[in-house]
Amino acid sequence: MENLTNCNEGLQPAVCRACLFAKGAAPGRRPGGERCPRGDPAAQPHGLDGLDALEPAPQPLTPGGGEVWLLSGAAPDPWTAGQPAAAAMPLGGLLPLFGSPAGGGLGGGLGGGGGRKGSGPAAFRLTEKFVLLLVFSAFITLCFGAIFFLPDSSKLLSGVLFHSSPALQPAADHKPGPGVRAEDAAEGRARHREEGAPEDPAVDLEDHLARIRENHERALREAKETLQKLPEEIQRDILREKEKVAQDQLRDRAPFRRLPPVDFTQPIGVENREPADAFVREKRAKIKEMMEHAWNSYKRYAWGLNELKPITKEGHSSSLFGTIKGATIVDALDTLFIMGMEHEFQEAKAWIEENLDFNVNAEISVFEVNIRFVGGLLSAYYLSGEEIFRKKAVELGIKLLPAFQTPSGIPWALLNIKSGIGRNWPWASGGSSILAEFGTLHLEFMHLSHLSGNPIFAEKVMNIRKVLNKLEKPEGLYPNYLNPSSGQWGQHHVSIGGLGDSFYEYLLKAWLMSEKTDLEAKKMYFDAVRAIETHLIRKSSGGLTYIAEWKGGLLEHKMGHLTCFAGGMFALGADGAPEGLAQHYLELGAEIARTCHESYNRTFMKLGPEAFRFDGGVEAIATRQNEKYYILRPEVVETYMYMWRLTHDPKYRKWAWEAVEALESHCRVNGGYSGLRDVYFTHEKYDNVQQSFFLAETLKYLYLIFSDDDLLPLEHWIFNTEAHLLPILPTDQKEVEVKEK
């Protein structure tokens, strides 16, 4: 408050209009350094436009000097010289509490002079002021409480606080004057607008005030009626209102609740015949036993929870799933089916029917829930034909739709599936969405439209493609970050590993899943691969081909474990490559597979690190401690599986078996399988997590490597990025065939 009494701080006109001045302010100094006489307001600069000469500050209107001016365009000359006079209201006239003779006002009594009391006989004591302040505060609180908590408060708020336009209110809410029918008044106003007559501000103000009065009276009547009711009646009203809200929500979702009947087509290539080769048969049986150990450990120690802590033998839940439960159960469904574990599959189905609940008030990762839960449920439906899986998949898909409510249609990364409120990871380039997350919805959402009969899912993911195609690509590359509000790229960081990986995978698989009719996806994929080859793929001095990361034009010679999926992707897409490049892409896939095998072979545990580098004289080795862990990841054996299926080179089965032996030697524990903190260390340091994707991906790919090619043939099935199976959609079945009952 010192700035109200110190002339040295030279109040300017723009400031003075917002300040309070009272006679009796504490002494201060004039601009020249001379002290102001006690009780005299400081002289202010004034002259041409009120900026030059010194003239006395405005005086209060009351002779006693106890009134305070509210100067917001209301002060008399000199500050408003030449301006239209505005109505001035002395604060003391409204609130005597703030005015006192001889310095007892706001400037003197509360702030000026260190909070000194006024000296006049009428001055309030400090305790009296405090009591009056409390009373005044209680009155204001009561008024605002009435506005916010009385029935129909939303109308009061919109009318009183936010000044909503009368045109937005229904005509029935307006109460016409005496002798005028409501219909006539409404018709007259409408005709007045239609004829283009100028609006009368006074009439608008009168209508506005009348509406506020009516809403206020209605709120008071409803409050009075409510208070007169018995508690039982009030409870019944609340229950009726809740039931009405629930019915409205069900009505909005009615088109999805009544799923159209579909012809279930018996899946192709799910007959699980034993391999003819006894040596191969023995290895495949071992992998099935690993699945049994992982599943039984989860069932024994963490049943119904998301994942397992195999060392401490308890459940583990990641925040990625919010409070949705059963990630391992849903993720493992198709692996159980493929391996012929029928009893376990039925156990999982029963749990899903009784316990899988998506009506939770929790924030989830749209990407993770889509690839694991939606993908797992879709796969289970296509393999078994059990309707519960289709129903649950579509139900969850509906709950993910609010994530797309952004200005660009690029979905949020995180979503509260009850409120529908979304956001992005705070670390992601100024609130951007991540390429690998919003780009890894296409396969599942196309199948959701296929199974629900509603095109909205397909429309959402096709819009993502439309946004991407409008953007300029730096050097033909797709940056990892895209702002969902502006629809523009974030940081120009490009990776085929984490943050980018499965976007490219889904471009290729969207083309394959469409029975090779989605030519737009094919073009986007091969254009991207061409740019990746030009700018990211390099060969080390030791002859290892690797995929570096691109950061604003500079390469970081690091390759992640996640990037190792690309070997299988290049090989899978070779058949559709531009003329003369099919063999090239098959060989490129083989080179990436060799590099990733070397990253395994150069560790003590014979399991690969999270990332490995090609600089500082090292090749395919992790040099940083935070890159040396292994969390049961599948990407390397995924590439082995594709390379085996497409080439039948026996080295891929050999390398896969090396991985099996390493898992058994270093990751298997009594309570399941655990990840490792350091694959270069001679003794195991466990991370105590059995990831759900170990059952969904790692063990499934290993099992398929040692199975015949007619088990899930690649020409009929597509694996989503969580290794869940989705059938190719023939061109004559793109739309769901709805039959009349």
MOMO-V745390 format. One record per residue. N is the residue number from 0. RES is the residue in three letters. SS is DSSP state (~ for helix, > for strand, _ for the rest). D_LAST is the distance of its C-alpha to the last C-alpha in Angstrom with 2 decimals. Layout:
N_RES_SS_D_LAST + N_RES_SS_D_LAST
This chain:
0_MET___79.88 + 1_GLU_~_83.08 + 2_ASN_~_82.06 + 3_LEU_~_82.44 + 4_THR___86.14 + 5_ASN___87.35 + 6_CYS_~_88.70 + 7_ASN_~_88.77 + 8_GLU_~_85.01 + 9_GLY___85.48 + 10_LEU___82.54 + 11_GLN___81.15 + 12_PRO_~_79.89 + 13_ALA_~_76.23 + 14_VAL_~_76.62 + 15_CYS_~_78.71 + 16_ARG___76.07 + 17_ALA___73.89 + 18_CYS___76.76 + 19_LEU_>_78.45 + 20_PHE_>_82.25 + 21_ALA___84.46 + 22_LYS___88.14 + 23_GLY___89.70 + 24_ALA___87.79 + 25_ALA___89.39 + 26_PRO___92.07 + 27_GLY___91.09 + 28_ARG_>_92.71 + 29_ARG___93.15 + 30_PRO___92.18 + 31_GLY___95.78 + 32_GLY___96.00 + 33_GLU___97.81 + 34_ARG_>_96.41 + 35_CYS___94.90 + 36_PRO___96.71 + 37_ARG___95.03 + 38_GLY___92.81 + 39_ASP___92.78 + 40_PRO___89.55 + 41_ALA___89.86 + 42_ALA___90.84 + 43_GLN_>_88.14 + 44_PRO_>_88.50 + 45_HIS_>_88.31 + 46_GLY___89.62 + 47_LEU_~_88.01 + 48_ASP_~_84.31 + 49_GLY_~_85.19 + 50_LEU___85.97 + 51_ASP___89.76 + 52_ALA_>_92.27 + 53_LEU_>_92.39 + 54_GLU_>_91.87 + 55_PRO___91.29 + 56_ALA___87.76 + 57_PRO___86.39 + 58_GLN___87.73 + 59_PRO___85.73 + 60_LEU___86.07 + 61_THR___87.43 + 62_PRO___91.08 + 63_GLY___90.65 + 64_GLY___88.72 + 65_GLY___86.10 + 66_GLU___83.20 + 67_VAL___80.85 + 68_TRP_>_79.44 + 69_LEU_>_75.83 + 70_LEU___76.49 + 71_SER___73.30 + 72_GLY___74.68 + 73_ALA___76.65 + 74_ALA___80.04 + 75_PRO___83.08 + 76_ASP___85.35 + 77_PRO___86.21 + 78_TRP___82.63 + 79_THR___81.18 + 80_ALA___84.12 + 81_GLY___83.12 + 82_GLN___79.60 + 83_PRO___78.21 + 84_ALA___78.96 + 85_ALA___76.09 + 86_ALA___76.01 + 87_ALA___77.50 + 88_MET___76.75 + 89_PRO_>_79.02 + 90_LEU_~_77.04 + 91_GLY_~_79.71 + 92_GLY_~_79.17 + 93_LEU_~_75.58 + 94_LEU___76.00 + 95_PRO_~_79.58 + 96_LEU_~_78.54 + 97_PHE_~_78.79 + 98_GLY___82.10 + 99_SER___85.53 + 100_PRO___89.03 + 101_ALA___90.77 + 102_GLY___88.16 + 103_GLY___85.90 + 104_GLY___82.92 + 105_LEU_~_80.16 + 106_GLY_~_82.44 + 107_GLY_~_85.29 + 108_GLY_~_83.96 + 109_LEU_~_80.81 + 110_GLY_~_81.47 + 111_GLY_~_84.82 + 112_GLY_~_87.86 + 113_GLY_~_85.98 + 114_GLY_~_84.49 + 115_ARG___87.80 + 116_LYS___87.84 + 117_GLY___89.09 + 118_SER___92.66 + 119_GLY___92.45 + 120_PRO___92.75 + 121_ALA___89.30 + 122_ALA___87.59 + 123_PHE___84.85 + 124_ARG___85.35 + 125_LEU_~_82.87 + 126_THR_~_81.47 + 127_GLU_~_81.06 + 128_LYS_~_79.19 + 129_PHE_~_76.91 + 130_VAL_~_76.14 + 131_LEU_~_75.43 + 132_LEU_~_73.18 + 133_LEU_~_71.21 + 134_VAL_~_70.88 + 135_PHE_~_69.84 + 136_SER_~_67.26 + 137_ALA_~_65.81 + 138_PHE_~_65.52 + 139_ILE_~_63.70 + 140_THR_~_61.35 + 141_LEU_~_60.61 + 142_CYS_~_59.81 + 143_PHE_~_57.43 + 144_GLY_~_55.84 + 145_ALA_~_55.15 + 146_ILE_~_53.51 + 147_PHE_~_51.26 + 148_PHE_~_50.37 + 149_LEU___50.28 + 150_PRO___46.91 + 151_ASP___45.64 + 152_SER_~_47.84 + 153_SER_~_45.66 + 154_LYS_~_46.68 + 155_LEU_~_50.29 + 156_LEU_~_50.28 + 157_SER_~_48.81 + 158_GLY_~_51.38 + 159_VAL_~_54.43 + 160_LEU___54.21 + 161_PHE___52.24 + 162_HIS___53.26 + 163_SER___49.89 + 164_SER___50.15 + 165_PRO_~_50.03 + 166_ALA_~_47.74 + 167_LEU_~_45.05 + 168_GLN___45.17 + 169_PRO___43.26 + 170_ALA_~_45.49 + 171_ALA_~_44.80 + 172_ASP_~_46.53 + 173_HIS___49.78 + 174_LYS___52.08 + 175_PRO___54.23 + 176_GLY___57.85 + 177_PRO___59.33 + 178_GLY___58.88 + 179_VAL___56.14 + 180_ARG___52.54 + 181_ALA_~_49.97 + 182_GLU_~_48.20 + 183_ASP_~_51.54 + 184_ALA_~_52.38 + 185_ALA_~_49.08 + 186_GLU_~_49.32 + 187_GLY_~_52.90 + 188_ARG_~_52.09 + 189_ALA_~_49.26 + 190_ARG_~_51.54 + 191_HIS_~_54.30 + 192_ARG_~_52.17 + 193_GLU_~_50.89 + 194_GLU___54.48 + 195_GLY___55.41 + 196_ALA___58.12 + 197_PRO___59.46 + 198_GLU___58.23 + 199_ASP___60.78 + 200_PRO_~_60.99 + 201_ALA_~_62.48 + 202_VAL_~_59.60 + 203_ASP_~_57.08 + 204_LEU_~_59.01 + 205_GLU_~_59.16 + 206_ASP_~_55.40 + 207_HIS_~_54.87 + 208_LEU_~_57.25 + 209_ALA_~_55.80 + 210_ARG_~_52.34 + 211_ILE_~_53.77 + 212_ARG_~_55.60 + 213_GLU_~_52.55 + 214_ASN_~_50.42 + 215_HIS_~_53.28 + 216_GLU_~_53.71 + 217_ARG_~_50.02 + 218_ALA_~_50.08 + 219_LEU_~_53.14 + 220_ARG_~_51.61 + 221_GLU_~_48.45 + 222_ALA_~_50.66 + 223_LYS_~_52.82 + 224_GLU_~_49.89 + 225_THR_~_48.45 + 226_LEU_~_51.84 + 227_GLN_~_52.17 + 228_LYS___48.94 + 229_LEU___48.98 + 230_PRO_~_47.74 + 231_GLU_~_44.85 + 232_GLU_~_43.72 + 233_ILE_~_43.98 + 234_GLN_~_41.89 + 235_ARG_~_39.16 + 236_ASP_~_39.22 + 237_ILE_~_38.91 + 238_LEU_~_35.92 + 239_ARG_~_34.22 + 240_GLU_~_34.92 + 241_LYS_~_33.55 + 242_GLU_~_30.34 + 243_LYS_~_30.04 + 244_VAL_~_30.62 + 245_ALA_~_28.01 + 246_GLN_~_25.42 + 247_ASP_~_26.42 + 248_GLN_~_25.98 + 249_LEU_~_22.51 + 250_ARG_~_21.60 + 251_ASP_~_23.09 + 252_ARG___20.99 + 253_ALA_~_17.69 + 254_PRO_~_16.33 + 255_PHE_~_17.18 + 256_ARG_~_16.15 + 257_ARG___12.45 + 258_LEU___12.47 + 259_PRO___9.93 + 260_PRO___8.67 + 261_VAL___11.44 + 262_ASP___12.90 + 263_PHE___15.86 + 264_THR___18.87 + 265_GLN___21.61 + 266_PRO___24.54 + 267_ILE___27.62 + 268_GLY___30.99 + 269_VAL___30.37 + 270_GLU___32.27 + 271_ASN___35.27 + 272_ARG___38.10 + 273_GLU___41.60 + 274_PRO___44.03 + 275_ALA___46.58 + 276_ASP___49.49 + 277_ALA_~_50.62 + 278_PHE_~_52.20 + 279_VAL_~_48.96 + 280_ARG_~_47.03 + 281_GLU_~_49.44 + 282_LYS_~_49.02 + 283_ARG_~_45.23 + 284_ALA_~_45.46 + 285_LYS_~_47.76 + 286_ILE_~_45.29 + 287_LYS_~_42.59 + 288_GLU_~_45.19 + 289_MET_~_45.73 + 290_MET_~_42.03 + 291_GLU_~_42.26 + 292_HIS_~_45.35 + 293_ALA_~_43.83 + 294_TRP_~_40.60 + 295_ASN_~_42.48 + 296_SER_~_44.97 + 297_TYR_~_42.30 + 298_LYS_~_40.62 + 299_ARG_~_44.03 + 300_TYR_~_45.40 + 301_ALA_~_42.69 + 302_TRP___39.33 + 303_GLY___36.83 + 304_LEU___39.20 + 305_ASN___38.95 + 306_GLU_>_41.74 + 307_LEU_>_44.69 + 308_LYS_>_48.43 + 309_PRO___49.71 + 310_ILE___53.39 + 311_THR___53.16 + 312_LYS___50.09 + 313_GLU_>_47.98 + 314_GLY_>_44.96 + 315_HIS_>_45.08 + 316_SER___42.98 + 317_SER___43.31 + 318_SER_~_43.00 + 319_LEU_~_40.66 + 320_PHE_~_37.73 + 321_GLY___38.87 + 322_THR___37.89 + 323_ILE___34.71 + 324_LYS___35.34 + 325_GLY___34.57 + 326_ALA_~_35.36 + 327_THR_~_36.74 + 328_ILE_~_33.77 + 329_VAL_~_31.23 + 330_ASP_~_33.73 + 331_ALA_~_34.39 + 332_LEU_~_30.86 + 333_ASP_~_30.75 + 334_THR_~_34.43 + 335_LEU_~_33.85 + 336_PHE_~_31.04 + 337_ILE_~_33.19 + 338_MET___36.24 + 339_GLY___34.48 + 340_MET___35.07 + 341_GLU_~_32.05 + 342_HIS_~_33.38 + 343_GLU_~_34.13 + 344_PHE_~_30.73 + 345_GLN_~_29.07 + 346_GLU_~_31.64 + 347_ALA_~_30.73 + 348_LYS_~_26.99 + 349_ALA_~_27.79 + 350_TRP_~_30.06 + 351_ILE_~_27.51 + 352_GLU_~_24.93 + 353_GLU_~_27.68 + 354_ASN_~_30.08 + 355_LEU___28.99 + 356_ASP___29.23 + 357_PHE___29.36 + 358_ASN___30.21 + 359_VAL___33.90 + 360_ASN___36.65 + 361_ALA___38.13 + 362_GLU_>_39.03 + 363_ILE_>_37.62 + 364_SER_>_38.25 + 365_VAL_~_35.34 + 366_PHE_~_36.37 + 367_GLU_~_36.78 + 368_VAL_~_33.62 + 369_ASN_~_31.64 + 370_ILE_~_33.18 + 371_ARG_~_33.29 + 372_PHE_~_30.34 + 373_VAL_~_27.72 + 374_GLY_~_28.96 + 375_GLY_~_29.17 + 376_LEU_~_25.64 + 377_LEU_~_24.19 + 378_SER_~_26.39 + 379_ALA_~_25.42 + 380_TYR_~_21.70 + 381_TYR_~_22.47 + 382_LEU_~_24.77 + 383_SER_~_22.90 + 384_GLY___19.15 + 385_GLU___19.35 + 386_GLU_~_16.78 + 387_ILE_~_19.56 + 388_PHE_~_21.49 + 389_ARG_~_18.94 + 390_LYS_~_18.43 + 391_LYS_~_22.22 + 392_ALA_~_23.02 + 393_VAL_~_21.00 + 394_GLU_~_22.40 + 395_LEU_~_25.86 + 396_GLY_~_25.42 + 397_ILE_~_24.74 + 398_LYS_~_27.93 + 399_LEU_~_29.91 + 400_LEU_~_29.13 + 401_PRO_~_32.03 + 402_ALA_~_34.44 + 403_PHE_~_34.03 + 404_GLN___35.36 + 405_THR___38.76 + 406_PRO___40.68 + 407_SER___40.09 + 408_GLY___36.62 + 409_ILE___38.26 + 410_PRO___36.88 + 411_TRP___39.08 + 412_ALA___40.00 + 413_LEU_>_39.65 + 414_LEU_>_37.08 + 415_ASN_>_36.89 + 416_ILE___33.19 + 417_LYS___33.47 + 418_SER___35.59 + 419_GLY___34.45 + 420_ILE___38.15 + 421_GLY_>_39.15 + 422_ARG_>_42.49 + 423_ASN___44.13 + 424_TRP___46.50 + 425_PRO___49.90 + 426_TRP___51.71 + 427_ALA___49.64 + 428_SER___51.91 + 429_GLY___51.97 + 430_GLY___48.45 + 431_SER___46.78 + 432_SER_>_43.46 + 433_ILE_>_43.86 + 434_LEU_~_42.93 + 435_ALA_~_41.64 + 436_GLU_~_39.41 + 437_PHE_~_37.74 + 438_GLY___37.78 + 439_THR___35.86 + 440_LEU___32.42 + 441_HIS_~_31.22 + 442_LEU_~_29.62 + 443_GLU_~_27.63 + 444_PHE_~_26.51 + 445_MET_~_25.36 + 446_HIS_~_23.12 + 447_LEU_~_21.89 + 448_SER_~_20.77 + 449_HIS_~_19.16 + 450_LEU_~_17.16 + 451_SER_~_16.45 + 452_GLY___15.70 + 453_ASN___18.69 + 454_PRO___21.88 + 455_ILE_~_24.23 + 456_PHE_~_25.23 + 457_ALA_~_26.21 + 458_GLU_~_28.01 + 459_LYS_~_30.08 + 460_VAL_~_31.44 + 461_MET_~_32.00 + 462_ASN_~_34.10 + 463_ILE_~_36.27 + 464_ARG_~_37.02 + 465_LYS_~_37.89 + 466_VAL_~_40.35 + 467_LEU_~_41.96 + 468_ASN_~_42.45 + 469_LYS_~_44.36 + 470_LEU___46.85 + 471_GLU___50.10 + 472_LYS___50.28 + 473_PRO_~_53.73 + 474_GLU_~_54.94 + 475_GLY_~_51.36 + 476_LEU___50.44 + 477_TYR___47.77 + 478_PRO___49.40 + 479_ASN___47.82 + 480_TYR_>_47.62 + 481_LEU_>_45.85 + 482_ASN___46.20 + 483_PRO___42.85 + 484_SER___44.66 + 485_SER___46.81 + 486_GLY___44.72 + 487_GLN___47.99 + 488_TRP_>_49.21 + 489_GLY___51.05 + 490_GLN___53.70 + 491_HIS___54.09 + 492_HIS_>_53.52 + 493_VAL_>_51.68 + 494_SER___50.61 + 495_ILE___48.52 + 496_GLY___48.61 + 497_GLY___47.73 + 498_LEU___46.31 + 499_GLY___45.43 + 500_ASP_~_44.35 + 501_SER_~_40.56 + 502_PHE_~_40.31 + 503_TYR_~_41.80 + 504_GLU_~_39.74 + 505_TYR_~_36.49 + 506_LEU_~_37.74 + 507_LEU_~_38.21 + 508_LYS_~_34.98 + 509_ALA_~_32.92 + 510_TRP_~_34.33 + 511_LEU_~_33.70 + 512_MET_~_30.12 + 513_SER___29.29 + 514_GLU___30.43 + 515_LYS___33.70 + 516_THR___32.41 + 517_ASP___33.21 + 518_LEU_~_36.78 + 519_GLU_~_37.58 + 520_ALA_~_37.14 + 521_LYS_~_39.25 + 522_LYS_~_42.01 + 523_MET_~_42.09 + 524_TYR_~_42.38 + 525_PHE_~_45.19 + 526_ASP_~_47.06 + 527_ALA_~_47.02 + 528_VAL_~_48.18 + 529_ARG_~_51.00 + 530_ALA_~_52.18 + 531_ILE_~_51.94 + 532_GLU_~_54.10 + 533_THR_~_56.63 + 534_HIS_~_57.04 + 535_LEU___55.91 + 536_ILE_>_56.35 + 537_ARG_>_59.88 + 538_LYS_>_61.87 + 539_SER___64.27 + 540_SER___67.85 + 541_GLY___66.82 + 542_GLY___64.23 + 543_LEU___61.04 + 544_THR_>_58.36 + 545_TYR_>_56.78 + 546_ILE_>_54.72 + 547_ALA___56.67 + 548_GLU_>_55.52 + 549_TRP_>_56.42 + 550_LYS_>_57.67 + 551_GLY___58.76 + 552_GLY___60.21 + 553_LEU_>_61.85 + 554_LEU_>_60.67 + 555_GLU_>_60.45 + 556_HIS___60.89 + 557_LYS_>_58.45 + 558_MET_>_55.33 + 559_GLY_>_52.81 + 560_HIS_~_50.99 + 561_LEU_~_47.75 + 562_THR_~_49.05 + 563_CYS_~_49.19 + 564_PHE_~_45.50 + 565_ALA_~_46.68 + 566_GLY_~_48.19 + 567_GLY_~_44.82 + 568_MET_~_43.34 + 569_PHE_~_46.11 + 570_ALA_~_45.71 + 571_LEU_~_41.91 + 572_GLY_~_42.29 + 573_ALA_~_45.25 + 574_ASP_~_43.29 + 575_GLY_~_42.23 + 576_ALA___45.63 + 577_PRO___47.69 + 578_GLU___49.71 + 579_GLY___52.36 + 580_LEU___51.16 + 581_ALA_~_48.76 + 582_GLN_~_51.55 + 583_HIS_~_53.00 + 584_TYR_~_49.89 + 585_LEU_~_49.57 + 586_GLU_~_53.20 + 587_LEU_~_52.73 + 588_GLY_~_50.02 + 589_ALA_~_52.45 + 590_GLU_~_55.21 + 591_ILE_~_53.12 + 592_ALA_~_52.15 + 593_ARG_~_55.88 + 594_THR_~_56.82 + 595_CYS_~_54.28 + 596_HIS_~_55.48 + 597_GLU_~_59.00 + 598_SER_~_57.98 + 599_TYR_~_56.99 + 600_ASN_~_60.01 + 601_ARG___62.51 + 602_THR___61.66 + 603_PHE___63.08 + 604_MET___59.66 + 605_LYS___58.31 + 606_LEU___55.35 + 607_GLY___55.04 + 608_PRO___55.94 + 609_GLU___53.70 + 610_ALA_>_55.75 + 611_PHE_>_58.72 + 612_ARG_>_61.30 + 613_PHE___63.36 + 614_ASP___66.42 + 615_GLY___69.69 + 616_GLY___70.37 + 617_VAL___67.25 + 618_GLU___64.27 + 619_ALA___60.86 + 620_ILE_>_62.25 + 621_ALA___61.33 + 622_THR___64.41 + 623_ARG___63.16 + 624_GLN_~_62.49 + 625_ASN_~_59.21 + 626_GLU_~_57.86 + 627_LYS___58.76 + 628_TYR___55.83 + 629_TYR_>_52.93 + 630_ILE___49.68 + 631_LEU___47.92 + 632_ARG___46.63 + 633_PRO___44.68 + 634_GLU_~_45.60 + 635_VAL_~_48.42 + 636_VAL_~_46.60 + 637_GLU_~_43.60 + 638_THR_~_45.96 + 639_TYR_~_47.36 + 640_MET_~_43.89 + 641_TYR_~_43.24 + 642_MET_~_46.81 + 643_TRP_~_46.58 + 644_ARG_~_43.37 + 645_LEU_~_44.81 + 646_THR_~_48.43 + 647_HIS___48.70 + 648_ASP___52.03 + 649_PRO_~_52.99 + 650_LYS_~_54.51 + 651_TYR_~_51.09 + 652_ARG_~_50.47 + 653_LYS_~_54.04 + 654_TRP_~_53.55 + 655_ALA_~_50.25 + 656_TRP_~_52.04 + 657_GLU_~_54.81 + 658_ALA_~_52.28 + 659_VAL_~_50.96 + 660_GLU_~_54.56 + 661_ALA_~_55.29 + 662_LEU_~_52.25 + 663_GLU_~_53.32 + 664_SER_~_56.94 + 665_HIS_~_56.64 + 666_CYS_~_53.22 + 667_ARG_>_52.34 + 668_VAL_>_53.44 + 669_ASN___52.95 + 670_GLY___50.11 + 671_GLY_>_48.13 + 672_TYR_>_48.93 + 673_SER___50.74 + 674_GLY___51.59 + 675_LEU_>_55.25 + 676_ARG___57.40 + 677_ASP___59.83 + 678_VAL___59.30 + 679_TYR___62.97 + 680_PHE___64.34 + 681_THR___65.64 + 682_HIS___64.09 + 683_GLU___60.48 + 684_LYS___59.70 + 685_TYR_>_56.14 + 686_ASP___53.86 + 687_ASN___52.02 + 688_VAL___48.44 + 689_GLN_>_45.90 + 690_GLN___43.59 + 691_SER_~_39.85 + 692_PHE_~_40.01 + 693_PHE_~_42.45 + 694_LEU_~_39.64 + 695_ALA_~_37.03 + 696_GLU_~_39.34 + 697_THR_~_42.84 + 698_LEU_~_42.09 + 699_LYS_~_39.03 + 700_TYR_~_41.11 + 701_LEU_~_43.97 + 702_TYR_~_41.78 + 703_LEU_~_40.40 + 704_ILE_~_43.97 + 705_PHE___44.84 + 706_SER___41.70 + 707_ASP___41.12 + 708_ASP___39.63 + 709_ASP___36.54 + 710_LEU___35.35 + 711_LEU___33.22 + 712_PRO___34.66 + 713_LEU___35.37 + 714_GLU___33.87 + 715_HIS___30.36 + 716_TRP_>_30.65 + 717_ILE_>_32.02 + 718_PHE_>_33.66 + 719_ASN___33.46 + 720_THR___36.80 + 721_GLU___36.17 + 722_ALA___35.51 + 723_HIS___31.78 + 724_LEU_>_29.83 + 725_LEU_>_27.48 + 726_PRO_>_26.33 + 727_ILE___27.34 + 728_LEU___24.61 + 729_PRO___24.82 + 730_THR_~_25.26 + 731_ASP_~_22.19 + 732_GLN_~_19.93 + 733_LYS___21.47 + 734_GLU___18.38 + 735_VAL___15.15 + 736_GLU___12.57 + 737_VAL___9.45 + 738_LYS___6.32 + 739_GLU___3.77 + 740_LYS___0.00
